[in-house]
């Protein structure tokens, strides 16, 4: 997945590799955000607070992410 940082989209293989990279980045980021929220919440996690406590800002990011 990390062999080529910016694979070309000309071939099917390049498109698949880019999709795998984007999925991995998004998945890892969301897992980290959720884990930090749970850790900071203590024993009782109030998921209703999640939207007001967590923000995701994407600068210079590919639109498909």
C-alpha positions in Angstrom: 0.0 0.0 0.0 2.9 2.4 0.7 5.2 1.4 -2.1 4.1 4.3 -4.3 2.9 7.5 -2.6 0.9 8.9 -5.5 -0.1 6.1 -7.8 -1.3 7.1 -11.3 -5.0 6.7 -12.0 -4.4 5.6 -15.6 -4.5 1.9 -14.9 -6.9 -0.3 -13.0 -4.1 -1.3 -10.7 -3.3 2.4 -9.9 -6.9 3.1 -9.1 -7.2 0.1 -6.8 -3.9 1.1 -5.0 -5.1 4.6 -4.6 -8.5 3.4 -3.2 -6.7 1.1 -0.7 -4.5 4.0 0.4 -7.4 6.3 0.9 -9.5 3.7 2.7 -6.6 2.9 5.0 -5.9 6.6 5.8 -9.6 7.4 6.5 -10.1 4.2 8.6 -7.0 4.8 10.7 -7.9 8.4 11.2 -11.4 7.7 12.3 -10.3 4.9 14.6 -7.9 7.2 16.3 -10.5 10.0 16.7 -13.0 7.6 18.2 -10.3 6.0 20.5 -9.2 9.4 21.8 -12.8 10.4 22.4 -13.5 7.2 24.4 -10.3 7.6 26.4 -11.0 11.2 27.3 -14.6 10.4 28.2 -13.6 8.1 31.0 -15.7 5.1 32.2 -19.0 6.4 30.7 -19.0 7.5 27.0 -21.8 9.8 26.1 -22.0 9.5 22.3 -24.4 12.4 22.1 -21.4 14.7 22.9 -19.3 13.3 20.1 -20.4 15.9 17.4 -19.8 18.8 19.7 -16.5 17.6 21.0 -14.9 16.3 17.7 -14.2 18.2 14.5 -12.4 17.0 11.4 -10.8 19.6 9.1 -9.4 18.6 5.8 -7.0 21.0 4.1 -5.4 20.2 0.8 -7.0 16.8 0.8 -8.1 14.8 -2.2 -11.9 15.2 -2.5 -12.6 11.4 -2.4 -11.3 11.2 1.2 
